Amino acid sequence: MKRCTSLLLCFLLIFTALLPLQNANAYDASLIPNLSIQDKNIPNNDAMNFVKRLRLGWNLGNTFDAFNGTNITNDLDYEISWSGIRTTKQMIDAVKAKGFNTVRIPVSWSVHVTGSDYKINEQWMNRVQEVVNYCIDNKMYVILNTHHDCDKSRGYFPSSQYLDRSRNYITKVWAQIAARFANYDEHLIFEGMNEPRLVGHANEWWPELTNAEVRDSINCINQLNQDFVNTVRAAGGKNANRYLMVPGYVASPDGATNDYFRLPNDSANGKLIVSVHAYCPWEFCGLAMAEGGKSTWNLYDSKDQSEVTWFMDNVYNKYTSRGIPAIIGECGAVDKNNLKTRVEYMSYYVGQARARGIVCVLWDNHNFSGTGELFGFLDRRSCQFRFEEIIDGMVKYAFPPVYEPDPDPDPDPVIKYGDYNNDGYIDAIDFARFKMYLLDPAHTYEPVLDLNRDNAVDAVDFAVMKQYLLGIISTLPTK
């Protein structure tokens, strides 16, 4: 029964207007540019459509990828040794609510293995799985990888000298990971390696193809990618058709588009995704000012635009234009007190990638101070995003949300959707409490407020309640 009288509606509208919004004074929507970006021709196949569903991604950086630190007494301490904070479901909820639909979880496994069979510590595996589940429970996609494992003394190293040991490491570790997650569906993606390269080499960060050692490394990476694919496919369960990401040398665009790089053979058809990382131009995106970096990038300058589009065109021409998906697994621009420029840059970057059928995953290392790589975006203590204009610009130009049918389409008959205070009515009081709920960074999932039944409570559900109270829709929940 509705008690949606004119008086209550007036109260509702007045309350909405007067209730202060967090950081309302600081936020400046005018910083987000209005761009007109022409989409390129993208093949309409299952793999390319799958990648669209990922929409936009966020990296849980400097967390499970930590491989050293102080005061480490057990394996689980590594999670906080760099970021200083453990991952919570509330953090992942905040990422989902902001518009991201994918979380990349970088994991350094090599400091959590023992013996010649590289047995993974059980507590560590359990904790990684727990955080994966945070994302899966939100109907998000997850990219799980091996991160800082490219090392001569541990893990793998892509050169002929270390190839036998590297192949053993890749196959043993991925066999365990794939077995643990064998029953997870396509919302879980595996990425075999992160930025495989000749660490310490003069061409560590650039695949100089005239260098024989670099060419040898590319051949080794091809072999390790093949071993990764073979191992996952043989692990049983849903691994037979899981989407898998494979990088070239240092995961650079040039590493994936040169003539020496080869995609692995795969028993599954159309299930491989090319993995690239691109902070272009590095002087703007990552290099500190004290080291010769720059804080400027001109949205309307063709040369600056080409710093972004040149590598995207290369990836498009070789892969996405041919129906082979690609994901930019890391991108971003550090804080140099240049918010407007970063908003414009990331909006343009994501829009140009989307136009070529490429998904972007923002690198976030939770670093907000000092002179290092300030790639912090989500304040994980408050579960609030800083530099919201950057995020909103990315969301604006990312792939649009794709509706995925609920496997259980019938609403819970016990729940009276919208009746947040459980008094038997859906009215302005519930609406006001709903708004307070959304403003609380520590809020947890409330099924009674999930008015569009997408397993998330966010501004969309808030808008649905407003439509209901105004009489625009007549039933709750609704799709």
N, C-alpha and C positions, 0 to 999 in steps of 0.2 A: 504493500500500500504506500502511495506517495503522500507526503505532507508538504508538497512543493508549492506553497502559497506565494503570493506576490511579496508578502513581508519577508519570508525566508529567502526568496531570491534576491531581494534588496540587500539583506544581511550578507548573503553569500558574495555578492559583487563588491560591497563595501569592504568586507573582510579581506577579500583577495587584493583589493587595491591598497589597503593599509598595511597588510602583513609585510614586513621588510624581507627582502630577498638578500641572501648572503652574497657579499661582494658585488652588489648591484651597482654601486658607485664606481667600482674599479673596472667593470666590464665595459668594453667599447665595441659593439657589433659593427660599427662603421669601418673598423680595421679590416674586416673580411672583404676581399675584392669581389666584384662581379665580373666573372670570366665567361667568355664564350669559347669553348673548346670543342672542335669538331671531332666526333668519334671516327676512328678508322674502321675499315672493314674487318670484322672479327668473325671467324668461322663459328657456326652454331652447332657445336658438338657437346657431348656430355662433360668432357674435361674442362672446356672453357666456361660452361655454365656452372660447373661445380665451383670454380674459383670465384665467380661472381658472388656466390653465397657467403664467401669469407668476408666480403665487403671491405673491411678495414681492420688492421691488426695492431696490437700493442705488445711490446716485449717486456717480460718480467726480468729485466736485466740486473746484473750485479747481485744475484740471489743464489740460485742453484748452480750458477756458473762459477762461483768463487772457488778457487783452488788453493788459497793460502789465507793466513790471517793470524791474529793473536788470540790467546785464551781459548784455543780450540781443544776441548777435552773429549769430544766424540764426534761422530760423523755429522750429526744434526746441527752442530755449531757452525758448520760452513755456511748454512743458509743465511746467517746474520753477520758473517764476518766482514762483508763488504757493505751491505745496505744498512745494517744495524737494526733490522726489524724483520720479524717473521711474517710470512704471507698469511693473510686471512681471507675468508670468504667475502667479507665486506669490501676488501680491495677489489676483488674480481667483480663484485656487484657494481661497484662504482665505474669500472671500466665498461661493463655492459651497458649501464644506464647512459653513459656518455655517447654511445653510438658505435663502439667497437664490437665486432662479432668474432674476432679471432684473438687468441693469446698465444704468443710464442714463448715457450718455456725453455730457455737455454740451460743445459745441464752439463757440468764437467764430471764425468763418471770416473776418470782415471785415478782420482784420489780416494775413491770409494771401492776399489777392487783389490782382491788378494789372490795370490797364487798364479800359476801358469795358465789356469783356465779363466782368469780375470773374474772371479766370483764377486758379484755386486753385493755390497752390504745390505742386508735385509731391511734395516731401519731406514736407510736412505731411500731404497726403492719404494718402501711404503709411504714415505713422506712425499716423494715426487708424485706418486699415484694419488695421494690425498689432494694435492693442489690441482692435478689434472681434473679430478672429479669436481672441484669447485667450478671449473669452467664448463665441463660437460653438463653439470646440473643446471647451468644457465642456458643450455642449448647453444653454447658457443663452440667454435672450432679451436683445436689445439694443435700447435706445431711443437713436437718434442724432438730434441736433437742431441748430438754429442758436441760440446762446445769447446772449452779450452783443453782439448785432448790431443792437439797437434804438438807433440814434443818428443825430442830424441830420447829422453830418459823415461818417459811413461806414455802410454797411449800409442798413437800412430805417428808416423812421419813419412810424407810422400816422396820418397826417393828409393832408388833400386837398392841402396845399401841397407835400408830398414824395411824393405817391402814385406819380407816373410813375417816379421814380427807385427807389422802393421795390419796385414791381412788377418792374422790370428786375433789381434785385438778387436778389429771391426766385427768379425764374425762371432766371436765369443760374447762380446757385449751386446750386440744387437739381437742375438739369439735369446738372451735373457729378457731384454726389454720387450721384444715382440711376443714372447711367451706370456709375460705378465699382462700385456694389454691385448691379448689375442681376441677377446670377445667385444672389444670396443668397435663401434661402427666407424663410418667414414668421417665423423667429426674429429677423429684423431688422425693426424698426419705425422709421419716420421720423416726427419731430415737427417741424412746419413752423417754428414760432417759439417763443421762450421769453419769457413775460411781456410781450407787446407792449403798449405804453402810451405816453402822452404824457410822456416824460422831462422833468422840470423843471416840469411843470404842477402847479397847486394840487391837482388830482385825479389825480396820477400813480398813486397806489396805491389809488384807490377810484373805481369807475365811477359818478360822480354823474350820473344820467340826466337831470336838469334842465339840465345844462350842455351847450350846443350843440356845443362843441368835443369833449366826450367822446362825444356821439352820432355826430359826424362820424368820430371815431377808430374807434368800433365798426364803422361802415360800411366804413372802410378795412381793418380787420382781416378783415372778412368777405370783401372782395375779395382780400386777400393769401392768405387760407386757400384760396380758390378757385384762385388762380394756382398755389399750391403743389401742390394735388391734381392739377390739369390737367398740370402739368409732370412730376410723378412718373409719372403714368399713361402719358404719351407717351414715356417714356424706354426702353421696351422691356424684354425679359426678364421677370423675375418681379415687376416693378413694377406690372404691370397689375392684380394682386390683392393687393398688399402692404397690410398694415394701416397706417393713417396717423392720427397724432394732431393734433388742431387745438384751439388755445386760444381763449378769449374775451379781453376786455380784461384785461390784467395777469395772465392765467391764473387769476384769482380765481373762486371759485364764483359770485359775483354776475355776473362778467363773462360766464360761460357760461350763466347761467339767466335773464338779462333778456330782454325782448321784442324787443330790437333785434339780438341776436346770431342768426346763421343758420349752420347747418351747410352746408358746401359741397355742390353737386351732385356726384355721383360716378358714373363709368361702372361701377365695381365695386359689387356689392350687399353692404351690411352690413360694410364694411371701414373705417369711420371710428370713431375713438375720441375722446371728449371729454377734453381735458387740463386739469386744474385743479391749483393749488397751494394749500395751506391750512396755515398755522401758527396754529392757533386754540386759545386766545386768544393774540395776539401778545405781550401783556405777560408771559405765562408762557413761551411757546415761544421767543421771539427777543429780546425787549427786555432789555438789560442792567440789572442792579439799579441802577447809578449813573444810569441814564436814566429811572428810574421803573418798571422791570420788577418782577415778583414771582416768588418761587420756589415758591409753593404752588398746588396744584390738588387738590381733594378728590374722590376716586373715588366717594364715596357721597353727594355733594351734587348735587341735581338741577340747580341752576343751573350748576355747573361742568360737569356732563355735557352740558347743552344747548349749551355753548360748542363742543362737538365735533359733536353730532348735528344741529344746526340746518342747517348747510350740507350735510351728507351727505343729510339728508332732501330738501333742494331738488334736489340732483343726482339722487337716486333717483327723485323724482317726475317730473322732466322727462326723464330719460334711461334709467337702468338698469331701471326698472320697465317701460319700453317696449321693452326689448331693445337699447338703444343703450349700448355699454360706455363706462366712464369710468375714468380712471387718475389718482390723486393723485400727480403726478410729483415733488412735493417735499413733505416733511413732516418733523417732528422737534421736539426741544426741547433747548435749549442747556444745558450743564452749569452749574448754580448751586449746586453742592455739595448736591444734592437728589436723590440716586440713587433712593431709594424712590419718591418722587413721580413721577419720570420713568419708572420701570418701570411703575407703575400707569397713567400717562397713555398711554404708547405701546401698552401691551397693550390698553387700552380703545379707543383710537383705531383700531388695526388691526382689532380684533374688530368694532367697529361698522361700519367700512368694508366688511369682508368680508360682513357680514350684509346689506348693500345691493348686493352684487355688484361692489364697487369694490376695485381693487388699490392698494396703497400703495408708494411708493418713498422710502426714507429719504434725506434730504439729509446728506451727509458731506463736509465741507470740509477735513478733516485738521487742524483747528485745536483744540488742546488747552490753550492757555495764553493769558494776557492778559485783557483786559476786553471783547473783541469778541464776535463770534458763534462761540461754542465748540460747533460742530456736529461735532467730531471723534469718530469711533467706531472706525474701523479704523486702528491704528498701522501705517502702511504700511512702516515700516522693519523691524519684527519680524513683520509679517503676523499680528498677534494683535489681536483685538477688545478694546477697553476697554469697561467698563460692559456686560459680557456678559449680565447679567440683563435689560437693556433689549432686547437683540437676541433673547434666548431668549423673552422675553415676546411680542415681535412675531411670531416664528416660531410660537409656540404658537397664536396666534389668527388667523394668516393662512390663506389657502386651503391645503388639504392638497396634498401632492405628487401630481401626475398622471403616471401611467406613460405614457411615449411609446415605442412599439415601436422597437427597433433595426432600421434598414434592412438590416443584415447580422447576422441572428440567430445564425449559427453561430459558436461560440467558436473562437479561434485554436488549431489542433491542435498548434502548436509549443510553446505556453505551458502549463506545468504550474501551473495556478492555485493559489495559496496557498504554493507552495514558494519562499519568499522568499530562502532562503540557497542554493538550487539544489543541494541534496544528494540529491535524489530522493525525499524524504519531506516530508510535511506534518505538523508536530508542534509541541510547545510552544516549541521554539526559534524557529520561524517566527512563532508567536504573539507571543512576547516582542519579537522584532525589529520586528514589525508595529506594536506599541504605541510603540516608540521612534521609528519612522517618523512616526507621527501626531503625536508631541510635538515633532518637529523642524519649526520654522516655515519652513525653507528646502526642505522636501521637494518633489520633483517627481513627476509622474504615473508610477506604476509599474503597467503592465498586469497583471503577475502578481498584484497585490493587488486588482485590480478584480473582486471576487468576485461582484458582481451585474451586471457589465458595463453600467454606466450612464455610462462614460467619466469617472468620478470615483472617487477613493479616499478614503473617509471612515469615520465610525463605523459606518455600515450594513455595510460590507464587514468591519469588525472583528468585528461581531456575527455575521456569517455564518460567519467562520472559527471563532469560539467554538462555534457550533452544530454545525459539522462535527466539531470535536475531541471534543465531548461525545456525538457519535453521533446528534444530532437530525436532521441531514440527511446524505445519503450521497454526494453528488456536488458537485464544484466545476467551473466556476462555476454559479450558480443565480440564478434570478429571484425 
